[in-house]
Amino acid sequence: MVVSKVFIDTFGCTFNQADSQIMAGNLVENDFEIVNSIDDADVAIINTCYVKQPTESKVTNRIQKLRDQFPELKIIVSGCMVEIDPKKLDKIAPETSWIGPHQLNKTTNVVKTTLNGEISRECGFSKDTKVGVPKIRFDELIHIIQICEGCLGACSYCCTRFARGKLNSYPISEIKKEAKEALLDGCVEIQLTAQDTAAFGKDTNEKLSDLIKEIANLSKDPDIKNDFRIRVGMMHPNNIGDDLEDLIKAFKQPNVYKFIHIPIQSGSDSVLYDMKRGHTVKNYMKIVNRFKSEIPDITIATDIIVGYPTENDLDFKKTADLLKDLKPGLIHISKYRHREGAPSSVLDEIPHEVMKKRSKYLTEIKSEITQDENKELLGSVQKVLVVEKGSKGGFIAKTDSYIPVVVEDVVIGTFVDVKITEVTSTYLKGILI
């Protein structure tokens, strides 16, 4: 029997990576082969992200380039673009098949139909679980678990919610079972991902703090021999609510990374109101300061949107001042661009030059903050988990605060003690001790 070969090209976030792993699992279960090179493939699945305009451009360019370079190759488009912008997708690649983000269990059917020369398009929403289904891990030591899909927000600039839909949380018992299986399989890192992990359980009367504790407690399971770490994905401050104190307790568990990703987006309450974020700067700072007071070495990651249409000079100054006060260890800065279907798209964008200037200023603040924060670790000894090979040599390890450390002569998947010998604004360098 001739085995058909499928190449999966993934854009975007950890959640999208997990979707690709589910598609791969579905295909392997049905005797397809997943290949690492498009040159070897009979079919290419392009798993799209549509959260930002630059990513949209990368995705559309990739699809068009593949059509030109590999005219005989069968192409299937999956991911958020399918639900958010089907008109554009149909225009740039009218002969492609589609797999919507809620239709992953139909991946094999779409691939088979496409190989037979027909166009197959599976779209629309479902409540199908993404826990406990066959997955092919792309990193054998890191396991991603989608704890829920969709969100409770109505952010005015966001189009992702049109693709992911309303909140659908998966049971703690099923998530814990998948985590245990991954650990028994030798994984050393469990990543809990969602559009908003803080929304987990709001529809099922379960709590994120309980989920984290349940997985952390797997270290006490006699069947689990290996040490491991848990990374918790992005949390919307508006949904942390009365779970704050229990979340802090959960993050204090020794095998949970001391790392929280809580986007603020703007330091101006008026802009936050226009963005329909549902929280104020005061609400946000209360949450972050509680974490910092209880877990002093925690890394705060945040997101900033520069140049929202209603952002004036004073609003921007408030954002810059907030960052100087907050001193996040990781800052994602994005220039505002209209997104398909997002309510803010009816507003006039501010001049690009203004946006560019503001972004440059925040990037300079970001470098100063992270450089100063990292300097405090110079000469310290850190227990780190080695997670991958470095792109420029050596290996990348993560401290308990999820700060990357470049180190030599180590084995991926092991915990080692290193002395920090050099710092930059983005990573540390260390030597084994």
Secondary structure, 3 states (H helix, E strand, C coil): CCCCEEEEEECCCHHHHHHHHHHHHHHHHCCCEEECCHHHCCEEEEEECCCCHHHHHHHHHHHHHHHHHCCCCEEEEEEHHHHHCHHHHHHHCCCCEEECCCCHHHHHHHHHHHHCCCCCEECCCCCCCCCCCCCCCCCCCEEEEECEECECCCCCCCCHHHHHCECEECCHHHHHHHHHHHHHCCCCEEEEECCCHHHCCCCCCCCHHHHHHHHHHHHHCCCCCCCCEEEECCCCHHHCHHHHHHHHHHHCCCCECCEEECCCECCCHHHHHHCCCCCCHHHHHHHHHHHHHHCCCCEEEEEEEECCCCCCHHHHHHHHHHHHHHCCCEEEEEECCCCCCCHHHHCCCCCHHHHHHHHHHHHHHHHHHHHHHHHCCCCCEEEEEEEEECCCCCEEEECCCCCEEEECCCCCCCEEEEEEEEECCCCEEEEEC
